[in-house]
Amino acid sequence: MKTRALLVFSSLLIAACYNDKEAILYPETNCVPPAAPSYQADVTPIMSQYCTSCHSGAFASGGILLDSYPEVKKYVDNGKLIGSITWASGVSPMPKNGNKLSSCNISKIQAWVTAGAPNN
């Protein structure tokens, strides 16, 4: 009975660890940054999924708003947006207490910034 319980427990533990490493086990292989990156089509979905739950509204974390183009553009212009999402030294890594954004999402945001961060 103890052996069976140990086997079940071990299986659950391994399954839990497996799900924690999804980004490592299944890297994004079909990611191609857009040739003409768009704030609305490429950046807003990423920001909505990973950033605005903390960085929007009256109680935005750290007073940093990231729920509109003008607010995001401020952090593009000062270099903190790219620094935060790439976890560069000297910048607070984001998302806070979460996993680093996928390389695909980072490359989409970087392509948009490289294109001049257009409001499109």
N, CA, C and O atoms as a Tinker XYZ file with bonds, in Angstrom:
   480  protein
     1  N      0.818000   -1.186000    0.000000    73     2
     2  CA     0.000000    0.000000    0.000000    64     1     3
     3  C      0.869000    1.259000    0.000000    63     2     4     5
     4  O      0.590000    2.209000   -0.732000    81     3
     5  N      1.939000    1.264000    0.835000    73     3     6
     6  CA     2.834000    2.416000    0.876000    64     5     7
     7  C      3.513000    2.625000   -0.465000    63     6     8     9
     8  O      3.689000    3.762000   -0.902000    81     7
     9  N      3.895000    1.544000   -1.118000    73     7    10
    10  CA     4.565000    1.644000   -2.413000    64     9    11
    11  C      3.631000    2.267000   -3.439000    63    10    12    13
    12  O      4.046000    3.119000   -4.225000    81    11
    13  N      2.376000    1.847000   -3.436000    73    11    14
    14  CA     1.409000    2.394000   -4.381000    64    13    15
    15  C      1.173000    3.887000   -4.110000    63    14    16    17
    16  O      1.102000    4.682000   -5.048000    81    15
    17  N      1.054000    4.260000   -2.862000    73    15    18
    18  CA     0.849000    5.667000   -2.503000    64    17    19
    19  C      2.061000    6.498000   -2.922000    63    18    20    21
    20  O      1.908000    7.610000   -3.429000    81    19
    21  N      3.240000    5.973000   -2.715000    73    19    22
    22  CA     4.456000    6.659000   -3.114000    64    21    23
    23  C      4.515000    6.816000   -4.621000    63    22    24    25
    24  O      4.921000    7.866000   -5.119000    81    23
    25  N      4.121000    5.800000   -5.345000    73    23    26
    26  CA     4.098000    5.850000   -6.801000    64    25    27
    27  C      3.120000    6.915000   -7.293000    63    26    28    29
    28  O      3.447000    7.671000   -8.207000    81    27
    29  N      1.937000    6.986000   -6.705000    73    27    30
    30  CA     0.936000    7.996000   -7.079000    64    29    31
    31  C      1.462000    9.392000   -6.755000    63    30    32    33
    32  O      1.367000   10.301000   -7.580000    81    31
    33  N      2.013000    9.560000   -5.564000    73    31    34
    34  CA     2.557000   10.854000   -5.165000    64    33    35
    35  C      3.678000   11.285000   -6.110000    63    34    36    37
    36  O      3.716000   12.439000   -6.537000    81    35
    37  N      4.580000   10.378000   -6.437000    73    35    38
    38  CA     5.690000   10.682000   -7.335000    64    37    39
    39  C      5.182000   11.084000   -8.713000    63    38    40    41
    40  O      5.710000   12.012000   -9.326000    81    39
    41  N      4.166000   10.393000   -9.197000    73    39    42
    42  CA     3.593000   10.721000  -10.501000    64    41    43
    43  C      3.009000   12.124000  -10.510000    63    42    44    45
    44  O      3.184000   12.865000  -11.477000    81    43
    45  N      2.317000   12.493000   -9.440000    73    43    46
    46  CA     1.743000   13.831000   -9.352000    64    45    47
    47  C      2.822000   14.894000   -9.263000    63    46    48    49
    48  O      2.703000   15.960000   -9.867000    81    47
    49  N      3.856000   14.610000   -8.524000    73    47    50
    50  CA     4.955000   15.550000   -8.381000    64    49    51
    51  C      5.644000   15.774000   -9.715000    63    50    52    53
    52  O      5.929000   16.914000  -10.083000    81    51
    53  N      5.910000   14.712000  -10.434000    73    51    54
    54  CA     6.555000   14.830000  -11.745000    64    53    55
    55  C      5.662000   15.587000  -12.708000    63    54    56    57
    56  O      6.154000   16.426000  -13.463000    81    55
    57  N      4.379000   15.320000  -12.704000    73    55    58
    58  CA     3.445000   16.017000  -13.591000    64    57    59
    59  C      3.421000   17.511000  -13.274000    63    58    60    61
    60  O      3.361000   18.335000  -14.187000    81    59
    61  N      3.465000   17.865000  -11.999000    73    59    62
    62  CA     3.452000   19.270000  -11.622000    64    61    63
    63  C      4.712000   19.969000  -12.104000    63    62    64    65
    64  O      4.639000   21.094000  -12.600000    81    63
    65  N      5.842000   19.339000  -11.970000    73    63    66
    66  CA     7.099000   19.919000  -12.440000    64    65    67
    67  C      7.106000   20.041000  -13.957000    63    66    68    69
    68  O      7.621000   21.017000  -14.502000    81    67
    69  N      6.555000   19.084000  -14.617000    73    67    70
    70  CA     6.495000   19.091000  -16.071000    64    69    71
    71  C      5.784000   20.343000  -16.564000    63    70    72    73
    72  O      6.263000   20.996000  -17.491000    81    71
    73  N      4.653000   20.690000  -15.962000    73    71    74
    74  CA     3.899000   21.853000  -16.396000    64    73    75
    75  C      4.622000   23.157000  -16.096000    63    74    76    77
    76  O      4.416000   24.146000  -16.799000    81    75
    77  N      5.460000   23.183000  -15.074000    73    75    78
    78  CA     6.200000   24.385000  -14.737000    64    77    79
    79  C      7.257000   24.730000  -15.777000    63    78    80    81
    80  O      7.698000   25.877000  -15.847000    81    79
    81  N      7.666000   23.773000  -16.571000    73    79    82
    82  CA     8.761000   23.975000  -17.520000    64    81    83
    83  C      8.274000   23.996000  -18.970000    63    82    84    85
    84  O      9.048000   23.708000  -19.884000    81    83
    85  N      7.018000   24.328000  -19.188000    73    83    86
    86  CA     6.439000   24.284000  -20.525000    64    85    87
    87  C      7.233000   25.126000  -21.525000    63    86    88    89
    88  O      7.483000   24.685000  -22.647000    81    87
    89  N      7.626000   26.326000  -21.124000    73    87    90
    90  CA     8.345000   27.201000  -22.046000    64    89    91
    91  C      9.689000   26.612000  -22.456000    63    90    92    93
    92  O     10.160000   26.842000  -23.570000    81    91
    93  N     10.303000   25.853000  -21.553000    73    91    94
    94  CA    11.587000   25.232000  -21.872000    64    93    95
    95  C     11.376000   23.998000  -22.740000    63    94    96    97
    96  O     12.106000   23.775000  -23.705000    81    95
    97  N     10.377000   23.203000  -22.391000    73    95    98
    98  CA    10.131000   21.963000  -23.127000    64    97    99
    99  C      9.541000   22.197000  -24.511000    63    98   100   101
   100  O      9.788000   21.424000  -25.436000    81    99
   101  N      8.767000   23.258000  -24.651000    73    99   102
   102  CA     8.099000   23.537000  -25.920000    64   101   103
   103  C      8.395000   24.961000  -26.376000    63   102   104   105
   104  O      7.503000   25.809000  -26.355000    81   103
   105  N      9.623000   25.235000  -26.786000    73   103   106
   106  CA     9.943000   26.590000  -27.221000    64   105   107
   107  C      9.143000   26.952000  -28.475000    63   106   108   109
   108  O      8.784000   26.089000  -29.276000    81   107
   109  N      8.881000   28.228000  -28.616000    73   107   110
   110  CA     8.128000   28.687000  -29.777000    64   109   111
   111  C      9.027000   28.616000  -31.007000    63   110   112   113
   112  O     10.066000   29.273000  -31.065000    81   111
   113  N      8.632000   27.841000  -31.958000    73   111   114
   114  CA     9.459000   27.671000  -33.149000    64   113   115
   115  C      8.866000   28.375000  -34.365000    63   114   116   117
   116  O      9.545000   28.517000  -35.382000    81   115
   117  N      7.630000   28.810000  -34.281000    73   115   118
   118  CA     6.976000   29.434000  -35.424000    64   117   119
   119  C      6.832000   30.938000  -35.265000    63   118   120   121
   120  O      5.953000   31.545000  -35.876000    81   119
   121  N      7.661000   31.527000  -34.475000    73   119   122
   122  CA     7.541000   32.953000  -34.225000    64   121   123
   123  C      8.352000   33.738000  -35.241000    63   122   124   125
   124  O      9.566000   33.571000  -35.359000    81   123
   125  N      7.667000   34.582000  -35.957000    73   123   126
   126  CA     8.333000   35.484000  -36.889000    64   125   127
   127  C      7.853000   36.886000  -36.545000    63   126   128   129
   128  O      6.671000   37.193000  -36.704000    81   127
   129  N      8.757000   37.741000  -36.073000    73   127   130
   130  CA     8.328000   39.107000  -35.756000    64   129   131
   131  C      7.744000   39.767000  -37.005000    63   130   132   133
   132  O      8.240000   39.543000  -38.109000    81   131
   133  N      6.719000   40.560000  -36.846000    73   131   134
   134  CA     6.076000   41.184000  -37.996000    64   133   135
   135  C      7.006000   42.152000  -38.719000    63   134   136   137
   136  O      7.807000   42.844000  -38.091000    81   135
   137  N      6.892000   42.193000  -40.043000    73   135   138
   138  CA     7.705000   43.116000  -40.845000    64   137   139
   139  C      7.288000   44.560000  -40.581000    63   138   140   141
   140  O      8.125000   45.462000  -40.570000    81   139
   141  N      5.999000   44.772000  -40.368000    73   139   142
   142  CA     5.477000   46.101000  -40.064000    64   141   143
   143  C      4.723000   46.001000  -38.735000    63   142   144   145
   144  O      3.498000   45.886000  -38.728000    81   143
   145  N      5.446000   46.043000  -37.614000    73   143   146
   146  CA     4.805000   45.851000  -36.315000    64   145   147
   147  C      3.770000   46.923000  -36.004000    63   146   148   149
   148  O      3.919000   48.089000  -36.369000    81   147
   149  N      2.726000   46.497000  -35.325000    73   147   150
   150  CA     1.617000   47.381000  -34.989000    64   149   151
   151  C      1.393000   47.370000  -33.483000    63   150   152   153
   152  O      1.416000   46.319000  -32.842000    81   151
   153  N      1.176000   48.568000  -32.930000    73   151   154
   154  CA     0.882000   48.650000  -31.503000    64   153   155
   155  C     -0.394000   47.877000  -31.188000    63   154   156   157
   156  O     -0.420000   47.071000  -30.258000    81   155
   157  N     -1.449000   48.120000  -31.958000    73   155   158
   158  CA    -2.733000   47.474000  -31.691000    64   157   159
   159  C     -2.694000   45.969000  -31.916000    63   158   160   161
   160  O     -3.209000   45.212000  -31.094000    81   159
   161  N     -2.097000   45.525000  -33.005000    73   159   162
   162  CA    -2.132000   44.101000  -33.352000    64   161   163
   163  C     -1.073000   43.269000  -32.634000    63   162   164   165
   164  O     -1.315000   42.105000  -32.318000    81   163
   165  N      0.083000   43.843000  -32.376000    73   163   166
   166  CA     1.200000   43.063000  -31.845000    64   165   167
   167  C      1.518000   43.340000  -30.377000    63   166   168   169
   168  O      1.800000   42.411000  -29.620000    81   167
   169  N      1.476000   44.591000  -29.974000    73   167   170
   170  CA     1.906000   44.959000  -28.620000    64   169   171
   171  C      0.755000   44.918000  -27.619000    63   170   172   173
   172  O      0.910000   44.376000  -26.524000    81   171
   173  N     -0.393000   45.481000  -27.979000    73   171   174
   174  CA    -1.519000   45.537000  -27.042000    64   173   175
   175  C     -1.930000   44.164000  -26.503000    63   174   176   177
   176  O     -2.179000   44.050000  -25.303000    81   175
   177  N     -2.013000   43.119000  -27.328000    73   175   178
   178  CA    -2.383000   41.813000  -26.763000    64   177   179
   179  C     -1.390000   41.300000  -25.714000    63   178   180   181
   180  O     -1.790000   40.691000  -24.721000    81   179
   181  N     -0.116000   41.543000  -25.937000    73   179   182
   182  CA     0.907000   41.113000  -24.974000    64   181   183
   183  C      0.785000   41.915000  -23.689000    63   182   184   185
   184  O      0.825000   41.357000  -22.592000    81   183
   185  N      0.636000   43.225000  -23.829000    73   183   186
   186  CA     0.504000   44.084000  -22.654000    64   185   187
   187  C     -0.752000   43.715000  -21.865000    63   186   188   189
   188  O     -0.728000   43.684000  -20.635000    81   187
   189  N     -1.839000   43.440000  -22.568000    73   187   190
   190  CA    -3.086000   43.071000  -21.896000    64   189   191
   191  C     -2.953000   41.761000  -21.130000    63   190   192   193
   192  O     -3.489000   41.616000  -20.032000    81   191
   193  N     -2.240000   40.820000  -21.713000    73   191   194
   194  CA    -2.105000   39.512000  -21.068000    64   193   195
   195  C     -1.141000   39.529000  -19.893000    63   194   196   197
   196  O     -1.382000   38.859000  -18.889000    81   195
   197  N     -0.053000   40.285000  -20.002000    73   195   198
   198  CA     1.001000   40.180000  -18.992000    64   197   199
   199  C      1.233000   41.425000  -18.127000    63   198   200   201
   200  O      1.881000   41.330000  -17.085000    81   199
   201  N      0.723000   42.574000  -18.532000    73   199   202
   202  CA     1.110000   43.806000  -17.843000    64   201   203
   203  C     -0.026000   44.574000  -17.180000    63   202   204   205
   204  O      0.110000   45.048000  -16.052000    81   203
   205  N     -1.142000   44.694000  -17.884000    73   203   206
   206  CA    -2.169000   45.622000  -17.398000    64   205   207
   207  C     -2.943000   45.138000  -16.181000    63   206   208   209
   208  O     -3.667000   45.921000  -15.565000    81   207
   209  N     -2.807000   43.871000  -15.822000    73   207   210
   210  CA    -3.480000   43.442000  -14.590000    64   209   211
   211  C     -2.886000   44.168000  -13.380000    63   210   212   213
   212  O     -3.576000   44.369000  -12.381000    81   211
   213  N     -1.638000   44.555000  -13.460000    73   211   214
   214  CA    -1.001000   45.303000  -12.368000    64   213   215
   215  C     -0.794000   46.783000  -12.712000    63   214   216   217
   216  O     -0.804000   47.638000  -11.826000    81   215
   217  N     -0.608000   47.074000  -13.987000    73   215   218
   218  CA    -0.233000   48.426000  -14.403000    64   217   219
   219  C     -1.349000   49.137000  -15.151000    63   218   220   221
   220  O     -1.176000   49.563000  -16.293000    81   219
   221  N     -2.495000   49.260000  -14.494000    73   219   222
   222  CA    -3.603000   50.030000  -15.059000    64   221   223
   223  C     -4.496000   50.514000  -13.925000    63   222   224   225
   224  O     -4.441000   50.003000  -12.806000    81   223
   225  N     -5.305000   51.493000  -14.232000    73   223   226
   226  CA    -6.276000   51.984000  -13.258000    64   225   227
   227  C     -5.687000   52.878000  -12.182000    63   226   228   229
   228  O     -4.512000   53.242000  -12.226000    81   227
   229  N     -6.518000   53.221000  -11.225000    73   227   230
   230  CA    -6.144000   54.157000  -10.166000    64   229   231
   231  C     -5.067000   53.617000   -9.235000    63   230   232   233
   232  O     -4.344000   54.393000   -8.610000    81   231
   233  N     -4.953000   52.300000   -9.135000    73   231   234
   234  CA    -3.991000   51.712000   -8.202000    64   233   235
   235  C     -2.885000   50.960000   -8.938000    63   234   236   237
   236  O     -2.480000   49.877000   -8.514000    81   235
   237  N     -2.406000   51.521000  -10.021000    73   235   238
   238  CA    -1.363000   50.885000  -10.823000    64   237   239
   239  C     -0.112000   50.655000   -9.978000    63   238   240   241
   240  O      0.335000   51.545000   -9.254000    81   239
   241  N      0.438000   49.460000  -10.081000    73   239   242
   242  CA     1.633000   49.090000   -9.325000    64   241   243
   243  C      2.782000   50.041000   -9.639000    63   242   244   245
   244  O      3.114000   50.271000  -10.802000    81   243
   245  N      3.372000   50.579000   -8.608000    73   243   246
   246  CA     4.499000   51.495000   -8.767000    64   245   247
   247  C      4.129000   52.791000   -9.454000    63   246   248   249
   248  O      5.008000   53.560000   -9.841000    81   247
   249  N      2.829000   53.045000   -9.614000    73   247   250
   250  CA     2.386000   54.247000  -10.318000    64   249   251
   251  C      2.649000   54.180000  -11.813000    63   250   252   253
   252  O      2.559000   55.191000  -12.510000    81   251
   253  N      2.976000   52.989000  -12.308000    73   251   254
   254  CA     3.298000   52.807000  -13.731000    64   253   255
   255  C      2.061000   52.319000  -14.469000    63   254   256   257
   256  O      1.557000   51.227000  -14.207000    81   255
   257  N      1.582000   53.139000  -15.390000    73   255   258
   258  CA     0.436000   52.776000  -16.220000    64   257   259
   259  C      0.927000   52.264000  -17.564000    63   258   260   261
   260  O      1.801000   52.869000  -18.185000    81   259
   261  N      0.367000   51.158000  -18.008000    73   259   262
   262  CA     0.735000   50.587000  -19.304000    64   261   263
   263  C     -0.510000   50.194000  -20.098000    63   262   264   265
   264  O     -0.494000   49.235000  -20.869000    81   263
   265  N     -1.577000   50.947000  -19.896000    73   263   266
   266  CA    -2.844000   50.580000  -20.523000    64   265   267
   267  C     -3.219000   51.444000  -21.720000    63   266   268   269
   268  O     -4.332000   51.339000  -22.236000    81   267
   269  N     -2.306000   52.291000  -22.162000    73   267   270
   270  CA    -2.574000   53.116000  -23.339000    64   269   271
   271  C     -1.262000   53.397000  -24.068000    63   270   272   273
   272  O     -0.178000   53.291000  -23.496000    81   271
   273  N     -1.388000   53.751000  -25.323000    73   271   274
   274  CA    -0.182000   54.029000  -26.118000    64   273   275
   275  C      0.692000   55.117000  -25.483000    63   274   276   277
   276  O      1.893000   54.894000  -25.330000    81   275
   277  N      0.146000   56.291000  -25.104000    73   275   278
   278  CA     1.027000   57.331000  -24.536000    64   277   279
   279  C      1.783000   56.861000  -23.295000    63   278   280   281
   280  O      2.937000   57.237000  -23.087000    81   279
   281  N      1.134000   56.045000  -22.475000    73   279   282
   282  CA     1.796000   55.546000  -21.268000    64   281   283
   283  C      2.902000   54.553000  -21.617000    63   282   284   285
   284  O      3.999000   54.629000  -21.063000    81   283
   285  N      2.628000   53.634000  -22.519000    73   283   286
   286  CA     3.637000   52.651000  -22.936000    64   285   287
   287  C      4.804000   53.368000  -23.603000    63   286   288   289
   288  O      5.962000   53.023000  -23.369000    81   287
   289  N      4.508000   54.355000  -24.423000    73   287   290
   290  CA     5.552000   55.085000  -25.171000    64   289   291
   291  C      6.537000   55.757000  -24.227000    63   290   292   293
   292  O      7.722000   55.853000  -24.546000    81   291
   293  N      6.072000   56.226000  -23.067000    73   291   294
   294  CA     6.990000   56.834000  -22.090000    64   293   295
   295  C      8.085000   55.843000  -21.692000    63   294   296   297
   296  O      9.251000   56.216000  -21.557000    81   295
   297  N      7.704000   54.589000  -21.508000    73   295   298
   298  CA     8.663000   53.579000  -21.068000    64   297   299
   299  C      9.483000   53.016000  -22.223000    63   298   300   301
   300  O     10.553000   52.445000  -22.011000    81   299
   301  N      8.986000   53.175000  -23.425000    73   299   302
   302  CA     9.801000   52.865000  -24.605000    64   301   303
   303  C     10.898000   53.916000  -24.703000    63   302   304   305
   304  O     12.072000   53.587000  -24.875000    81   303
   305  N     10.510000   55.175000  -24.594000    73   303   306
   306  CA    11.453000   56.283000  -24.763000    64   305   307
   307  C     12.547000   56.308000  -23.708000    63   306   308   309
   308  O     13.673000   56.709000  -24.002000    81   307
   309  N     12.238000   55.885000  -22.478000    73   307   310
   310  CA    13.277000   55.911000  -21.445000    64   309   311
   311  C     14.042000   54.578000  -21.350000    63   310   312   313
   312  O     14.943000   54.433000  -20.525000    81   311
   313  N     13.675000   53.610000  -22.201000    73   311   314
   314  CA    14.388000   52.330000  -22.258000    64   313   315
   315  C     13.956000   51.300000  -21.232000    63   314   316   317
   316  O     14.442000   50.169000  -21.246000    81   315
   317  N     13.052000   51.679000  -20.345000    73   315   318
   318  CA    12.672000   50.757000  -19.272000    64   317   319
   319  C     11.755000   49.631000  -19.730000    63   318   320   321
   320  O     11.741000   48.567000  -19.110000    81   319
   321  N     10.987000   49.834000  -20.800000    73   319   322
   322  CA    10.110000   48.755000  -21.256000    64   321   323
   323  C     10.941000   47.572000  -21.732000    63   322   324   325
   324  O     10.732000   46.447000  -21.277000    81   323
   325  N     11.869000   47.810000  -22.630000    73   323   326
   326  CA    12.709000   46.719000  -23.143000    64   325   327
   327  C     13.585000   46.165000  -22.024000    63   326   328   329
   328  O     13.757000   44.950000  -21.921000    81   327
   329  N     14.135000   47.027000  -21.196000    73   327   330
   330  CA    14.952000   46.571000  -20.073000    64   329   331
   331  C     14.184000   45.657000  -19.133000    63   330   332   333
   332  O     14.721000   44.653000  -18.666000    81   331
   333  N     12.938000   45.995000  -18.854000    73   331   334
   334  CA    12.120000   45.196000  -17.939000    64   333   335
   335  C     11.742000   43.847000  -18.526000    63   334   336   337
   336  O     11.812000   42.831000  -17.835000    81   335
   337  N     11.340000   43.824000  -19.796000    73   335   338
   338  CA    10.877000   42.555000  -20.369000    64   337   339
   339  C     12.025000   41.627000  -20.739000    63   338   340   341
   340  O     11.832000   40.417000  -20.855000    81   339
   341  N     13.230000   42.191000  -20.926000    73   339   342
   342  CA    14.397000   41.340000  -21.214000    64   341   343
   343  C     15.178000   41.013000  -19.943000    63   342   344   345
   344  O     16.174000   40.291000  -19.980000    81   343
   345  N     14.721000   41.544000  -18.844000    73   343   346
   346  CA    15.329000   41.343000  -17.534000    64   345   347
   347  C     16.784000   41.832000  -17.513000    63   346   348   349
   348  O     17.675000   41.171000  -16.979000    81   347
   349  N     16.991000   43.000000  -18.105000    73   347   350
   350  CA    18.324000   43.605000  -18.129000    64   349   351
   351  C     18.719000   44.030000  -16.720000    63   350   352   353
   352  O     17.864000   44.378000  -15.905000    81   351
   353  N     20.014000   43.999000  -16.442000    73   351   354
   354  CA    20.468000   44.411000  -15.109000    64   353   355
   355  C     20.205000   45.900000  -14.932000    63   354   356   357
   356  O     20.291000   46.685000  -15.876000    81   355
   357  N     19.883000   46.263000  -13.702000    73   355   358
   358  CA    19.603000   47.653000  -13.385000    64   357   359
   359  C     18.148000   48.059000  -13.615000    63   358   360   361
   360  O     17.767000   49.199000  -13.347000    81   359
   361  N     17.343000   47.129000  -14.110000    73   359   362
   362  CA    15.926000   47.410000  -14.366000    64   361   363
   363  C     15.114000   46.320000  -13.679000    63   362   364   365
   364  O     15.516000   45.156000  -13.660000    81   363
   365  N     13.978000   46.700000  -13.120000    73   363   366
   366  CA    13.126000   45.723000  -12.447000    64   365   367
   367  C     12.551000   44.741000  -13.470000    63   366   368   369
   368  O     11.863000   45.151000  -14.405000    81   367
   369  N     12.833000   43.437000  -13.295000    73   367   370
   370  CA    12.336000   42.453000  -14.263000    64   369   371
   371  C     10.819000   42.283000  -14.184000    63   370   372   373
   372  O     10.240000   42.186000  -13.102000    81   371
   373  N     10.206000   42.250000  -15.340000    73   371   374
   374  CA     8.754000   42.091000  -15.418000    64   373   375
   375  C      8.412000   40.927000  -16.322000    63   374   376   377
   376  O      9.176000   40.623000  -17.239000    81   375
   377  N      7.310000   40.278000  -16.099000    73   375   378
   378  CA     6.330000   40.499000  -15.050000    64   377   379
   379  C      6.893000   40.139000  -13.671000    63   378   380   381
   380  O      7.601000   39.145000  -13.508000    81   379
   381  N      6.562000   40.967000  -12.700000    73   379   382
   382  CA     7.025000   40.770000  -11.323000    64   381   383
   383  C      6.486000   39.450000  -10.788000    63   382   384   385
   384  O      5.300000   39.149000  -10.920000    81   383
   385  N      7.366000   38.676000  -10.190000    73   383   386
   386  CA     7.019000   37.371000   -9.604000    64   385   387
   387  C      6.434000   36.405000  -10.620000    63   386   388   389
   388  O      5.685000   35.499000  -10.256000    81   387
   389  N      6.764000   36.589000  -11.877000    73   387   390
   390  CA     6.273000   35.701000  -12.926000    64   389   391
   391  C      7.413000   35.244000  -13.809000    63   390   392   393
   392  O      8.569000   35.604000  -13.590000    81   391
   393  N      7.082000   34.461000  -14.792000    73   391   394
   394  CA     8.089000   34.012000  -15.751000    64   393   395
   395  C      8.381000   35.120000  -16.741000    63   394   396   397
   396  O      7.537000   35.974000  -17.014000    81   395
   397  N      9.572000   35.092000  -17.266000    73   395   398
   398  CA     9.961000   36.032000  -18.302000    64   397   399
   399  C      9.060000   35.818000  -19.515000    63   398   400   401
   400  O      8.662000   34.689000  -19.805000    81   399
   401  N      8.743000   36.894000  -20.220000    73   399   402
   402  CA     7.964000   36.764000  -21.445000    64   401   403
   403  C      8.678000   35.817000  -22.405000    63   402   404   405
   404  O      9.900000   35.676000  -22.354000    81   403
   405  N      7.929000   35.185000  -23.258000    73   403   406
   406  CA     8.532000   34.286000  -24.242000    64   405   407
   407  C      9.423000   35.096000  -25.180000    63   406   408   409
   408  O      9.219000   36.296000  -25.361000    81   407
   409  N     10.396000   34.440000  -25.765000    73   407   410
   410  CA    11.280000   35.120000  -26.710000    64   409   411
   411  C     10.482000   35.664000  -27.887000    63   410   412   413
   412  O     10.842000   36.691000  -28.463000    81   411
   413  N      9.400000   34.979000  -28.245000    73   411   414
   414  CA     8.541000   35.448000  -29.333000    64   413   415
   415  C      7.894000   36.783000  -28.963000    63   414   416   417
   416  O      7.927000   37.726000  -29.754000    81   415
   417  N      7.315000   36.867000  -27.787000    73   415   418
   418  CA     6.675000   38.115000  -27.368000    64   417   419
   419  C      7.687000   39.239000  -27.222000    63   418   420   421
   420  O      7.406000   40.380000  -27.587000    81   419
   421  N      8.856000   38.927000  -26.695000    73   419   422
   422  CA     9.904000   39.940000  -26.576000    64   421   423
   423  C     10.313000   40.424000  -27.963000    63   422   424   425
   424  O     10.481000   41.627000  -28.168000    81   423
   425  N     10.475000   39.518000  -28.911000    73   423   426
   426  CA    10.897000   39.923000  -30.258000    64   425   427
   427  C      9.827000   40.766000  -30.955000    63   426   428   429
   428  O     10.157000   41.661000  -31.733000    81   427
   429  N      8.552000   40.491000  -30.683000    73   427   430
   430  CA     7.478000   41.318000  -31.263000    64   429   431
   431  C      7.551000   42.747000  -30.726000    63   430   432   433
   432  O      7.427000   43.711000  -31.481000    81   431
   433  N      7.755000   42.871000  -29.415000    73   431   434
   434  CA     7.844000   44.206000  -28.818000    64   433   435
   435  C      9.113000   44.905000  -29.293000    63   434   436   437
   436  O      9.078000   46.096000  -29.601000    81   435
   437  N     10.223000   44.190000  -29.355000    73   435   438
   438  CA    11.463000   44.786000  -29.826000    64   437   439
   439  C     11.343000   45.243000  -31.282000    63   438   440   441
   440  O     11.858000   46.303000  -31.638000    81   439
   441  N     10.678000   44.466000  -32.115000    73   439   442
   442  CA    10.487000   44.859000  -33.522000    64   441   443
   443  C      9.669000   46.144000  -33.609000    63   442   444   445
   444  O      9.953000   47.018000  -34.428000    81   443
   445  N      8.659000   46.247000  -32.765000    73   443   446
   446  CA     7.827000   47.450000  -32.740000    64   445   447
   447  C      8.651000   48.664000  -32.278000    63   446   448   449
   448  O      8.544000   49.746000  -32.856000    81   447
   449  N      9.460000   48.480000  -31.252000    73   447   450
   450  CA    10.309000   49.583000  -30.761000    64   449   451
   451  C     11.324000   49.968000  -31.829000    63   450   452   453
   452  O     11.537000   51.156000  -32.071000    81   451
   453  N     11.948000   48.995000  -32.467000    73   451   454
   454  CA    12.932000   49.260000  -33.517000    64   453   455
   455  C     12.308000   50.014000  -34.691000    63   454   456   457
   456  O     12.971000   50.819000  -35.345000    81   455
   457  N     11.031000   49.745000  -34.950000    73   455   458
   458  CA    10.320000   50.442000  -36.038000    64   457   459
   459  C      9.903000   51.855000  -35.644000    63   458   460   461
   460  O      9.238000   52.544000  -36.419000    81   459
   461  N     10.284000   52.289000  -34.454000    73   459   462
   462  CA     9.959000   53.635000  -34.002000    64   461   463
   463  C      8.764000   53.695000  -33.079000    63   462   464   465
   464  O      8.279000   54.782000  -32.766000    81   463
   465  N      8.283000   52.552000  -32.638000    73   463   466
   466  CA     7.130000   52.453000  -31.731000    64   465   467
   467  C      5.932000   53.247000  -32.261000    63   466   468   469
   468  O      5.403000   54.118000  -31.570000    81   467
   469  N      5.510000   52.940000  -33.491000    73   467   470
   470  CA     4.401000   53.715000  -34.073000    64   469   471
   471  C      3.073000   53.461000  -33.355000    63   470   472   473
   472  O      2.829000   52.380000  -32.819000    81   471
   473  N      2.235000   54.482000  -33.362000    73   471   474
   474  CA     0.901000   54.390000  -32.769000    64   473   475
   475  C     -0.062000   53.953000  -33.873000    63   474   476   477
   476  O     -0.805000   54.754000  -34.441000    81   475
   477  N     -0.017000   52.654000  -34.151000    73   475   478
   478  CA    -0.843000   52.112000  -35.238000    64   477   479
   479  C     -1.594000   50.886000  -34.812000    63   478   480
   480  O     -2.335000   50.308000  -35.607000    81   479
